[in-house]
Amino acid sequence: MTGGGAPGAAGILRCLNREARFNTIVADANPQAVGRYLGHDFEVIPLANDTSFIAKVLDLCRRRNIHVVLPLVTKELIILANHYKEFELAGSKLLVSPAASLEIANDKSRLYQFLQWRGMPVPEFRVVETVAQFKEAVTSLGYPGKSVCFKPSVSNGSRGFRIICADQDDHHVLFNEKPNNTYISVSEATRILSFKPFPQLLVSEYLPGDEYSVDCLANYGEAVLIVPRRRTKMNNGISVEGEFHEEETIIKYCRQILHELQLHGNIGIQVKRSDAGKFLLLEINPRVQGSISAAVGAGVNLPVLAVKQELSMPIEASELIVKWGVKFSKYWNEVFY
């Protein structure tokens, strides 16, 4: 498992450690990543943008007889997928979607355009590359009568995401919200964008309703398990409280997304309810999500199921039964070394 220092690494390792037949070697570029102390063994690997990344990971797979590579780092996905055959020859399975699928899923603007072209509902959106286009997009999407939001087409987590709301109380935000508040005025957004070149942005309608994080297990586009959980509390974009709901409209919507993109393995899909009451896509995390470990409390161990599927190991029907209605709450923990 790569990304041993990722925020969700500890929970995912707890999931994997529940399967006694699995021996999990954790890898990370940071020698002191927390996963070092939670798996069975640890290896240091280069960052994904290092020219030696593939060679070092391949060497690790051969040397340690790795059967499955489970990447947690978004930037590693396409690089690994492009070398899929080399890992197969080394005897290692890559738990990643095809590179063509990842190219779309990791680019929010391309993703919206692709699904719209396929006739699937998505939030109303514009793709912009200049300040003038940004101003036009905000206005055409209904601001100031309606709130809008924007984010880079390619980004990790909630980096670059902001909401533009005409009736935002800046005094309240300053004195009652933590500094990670996501609201911004249109004038401040325009000022920042005018200061330096900026990446391509996806500007879209703001969806005000309930938000769901949907953990999926897919087999090259075919849904095996889809588990929606309502996000009742978040911290820096990470779910820390939630509840598992058997919301059929979300399940059907996500099943079609998995199929259209031919996604594979553990996949995270974020959806939110629009003003019109429809659940629409926010983004896709085409990998195992950090908070996927919460599903263990609802009876399903999705990381273990993904590895079993990849190795053609039998999966019992009982392993796919979700205990709907379960709630969860996350808290900090420590390791000592």
N, C-alpha and C positions, 0 to 999 in steps of 0.2 A: 504494500500500500504506500503510494507516494503521498506527499503533503502531510507528513507526520506532525507538523507544527500548525496545521490549519485549525481554525476555531472548532470545527466539528470532529476533529481527528479522534479525540478521546472517546466520544460516544460511538463512533463507527467501529473503533477497536473493541469496545465492549460488546458490540454486536457480533463481530467476527470471533471473539474469544469464547462466545457461547457454543460454538461448534468445535467439539473436542478434536475432530479430525483435521482441523485447520491449524497450520503453523504459520503465523503471520510475521513476515519481516517488514518492518517499517523503514521508509526511506524519506530523507529530507535534505535540503541543501544546508540547513542549520544543524550543526553537530549536537546542539542541546535542545532540539525540538522535543516537546513534551511526549510525543509518541515513542521516543527512544525508551521510555520507562514503562510503557503500557503494552507493547507487543512482545513477541518471543525473541526478536533480535532486531538490530538496527544497522543501516548502511547510510553513508553520506553519498548523495548524488549531486550533480551540477544543477543549476537552474535551467529551466526549459530553453532559454535563449542562448545558452552556452553551446558552442559548436560541438562539444564532446558529449552532449547530453545523451543522444541515442546510443553512441558507442559504449558509454559507461553503463547505461541501464541494460543494454544487451549483454554486456560482460557480466553484470550482476545476475541476470537471469540464468546464464549458462553456469556460472560458478556456484550459485546457490540452488540450482534446479527448481527455479520458480515455475509454477504451473499457471498462475493467473496474475496479471498486473492490474491492480485497481487504482487508477489515478484520481486524486482529489483536487488536483490543480488544473484550473481551466486552461491556462496557457500551454499545458502539456498535451492536451487532447488531440489537436489536429496534427501536431508533430508526431505523436505516437501512431495515430491512425495512418499517416503517410508511410509508415514503416511496418505496417501490419504483417506483411509476408515474411519479413526478416525475423520477427518475433515468433511466428509460426514455425519457421525452420529451426529456431532455437528451442522449440518445445514449450513456448509460453503463449498463453491466450491473453489478448488485450481486451479488457472490459471497456471498450469504447465503441461509439457509433461510427459508421463510415465517414470518411473525411468530407465527402460532398454534403452529407447531412449536417456535420458540425460547422461547415463554412456558413451555412444559412442560420442555424440555431444560435451561433455565437454572435451574430450581427443582428441587432434588434430591428433595424430598418429593413434589411433584406428579409428577415423573418416575417414581419408584418406584410410586406409586399408579396411574398410567396404565398402566405395563407390567404390573403385577399384575392390573389389570382386564382387560387383553388376554390374560391367561393365560400370561404369560412369567415365568420364575423370576427372583426378585430376592432379595437378602439379607433375612432377617427384620428388620423395622423397626418403629419407633413415631415418630410426629410429636408433638412436645411444645412447649408455649408457657409453662409455669410450672415452678417448682422442684419442686412436688409431682408433676407429670406426669413430670418428668425422673427423679426417684427411682424412681417406679413403673416407668418404661420400663427403666431399668437392671436392676432386679430381675427383671422379667418376661422379659427377654432372657437370663437365666441367670447374671448376676453374683451372687456372686463365683466360681462354678464355671467360668464362661466369660468371656472378655474381651469387652468391647463398645466401640464407638466412637461418636463424635458429631461433627457439623459443622453449620453454619448451612445452612438450606435453600437460601439464595441467597448465594453467596460466590465469590471468585476464587482460583484456585490452591489452596493448602493452608491458607488463612487460616481459623482457627477449628476446624481438625480436631484431635481428640485421641483417644487410646486409653486406656481404663480397664482396668487389669490388676491383679488382686488380689495377684499374687506379684512385682510390680515392685520391684526393689531400688533405692530412692531414693539410697542411698549410692553405688552403682555409677553411677547416672545422673549424679549431681553431679560425680564425679571422672573419669569415663571417657567421657561423652557430650558432644557440643557443645551449646550452649544451645538449638539448634533441635530438640531431642528432642521427640517428640510424645506421650509418655506423661504421664498425670496421674492422681492418686488420686481416688477418688470424693468424698472429703471436700473436697479442694481444688477440684474442679469445682463441687461444690454451694456452697462458700463464694463463689466468683467469681460464679456465677449468682445468688446471693442478694443480691449487693452492688448491682447495677444492673439495670434492664430489659434483656432480651436478645432477639435475634431468634429466630424460629421455628427449632427444631433438628430434624434428622433423627438419631435414635438407632438404631443397628443392630448386628447381630451383627458381630463382628470376623472378617474373612476372613484366615486365617494363611498361605495358600499363595502360590505364585508370582504376581507381578503383571505384567500385560501392558498396554502402551499400544498401541492399535490405530488406525493411520492409515487413513482411508477416503476414497474418492472416490465420491460419490453423485450421481445425477441425479434429483432430486425423488422420493426414496424407493427408487430402483432402484440397487443396489450395482454399481459399475463395477470397483472394486478395493478389497480389504480386506487390510491388511498388519499382522499382529500382530508385536510385538517384545517380548521379555521384558525387564523392567527389572531389571538385575542390580545397579545402583548408582544412587542418587538424591541430589541435593543441593537442599534446600529445595523438594522436590516435583518437580524437573526431572530427567529421565533424563540421566545422564552416561555410563552404560555399559549395553549391552544386546546382544541377539542376535535375529535375525529367524527366527521359527518358523512353519512352515506347519501351524498347529494348527487342524484342521478344525472342532472343536467351537466354538472362538472365532469363526471365520469365519462359521459358520452362525448363531450367536447374534447377532453384530453385523449380519449381513444382515437379520435379522428386526427388530432395533431400528431400523435405517435405514428400513425399509419402514413400520413402525408409526407412526413419527414424521414420515415424509415429509421427511427431511432432505436437504439439497442442498449440493454443493460439497465442500470439504475438511472432514472431521469427525473429531474425536478421541474415542475411547471407551476408558475405563479399566475393565479387568476384573481379578478376583483369584480364586484358587482357594479354595473353602470347605473346612471340615472334612470334608465329605462328598465332596470331590474334584471338585465342579462349579465351572466358571467362572461368576461372577456379576458383575453390573454394580456398579462403584463410582460413576462419574459420566460425563457426556458433556461434551465441549468442542465446541459446535456451530460450530466455526471451524477454521482452520488452526492446528495445534499447534506450539509453539515448537521441539520436537525432531523435527519432520517431515523436516528436512533430512537426518537420518541415513539415510532410505530411499534417498537418491541412491547410497549405497554398496552398496545391494542392487539397484541397477539401475532404480529408478523415481523419477521427479521429480514428485511429487504436486502441488506448487503450479503447475508449468507445465501439467500435465495438466488441472487445474481451470480454468485460464484458457483453454486450448484448447477444452475442452468448452463453456465459456460463450460463446465466439466462434464455435462450430461449425467450428473448424479440424480438419482430419483428424488422427487419432491412429493411429500405426502399431501393429500388433500387438506388435512388439518393445518398445514403450514400456510395456507392461503386464505384462512378464515379470519376476517377482521372483526374485532370487538368494537362495534360502533358506539359512540357516546362516551368513550374514554377521554378524560381530560389529562393534560400534563403541564408540569411547570419545571423549568430548568433552574439550576443554581450553580454557583462556582464551586470548584473543588481543587485540590492541590495534589502534587506529587512531591516527594522529598527524596533527595539523592545526595 
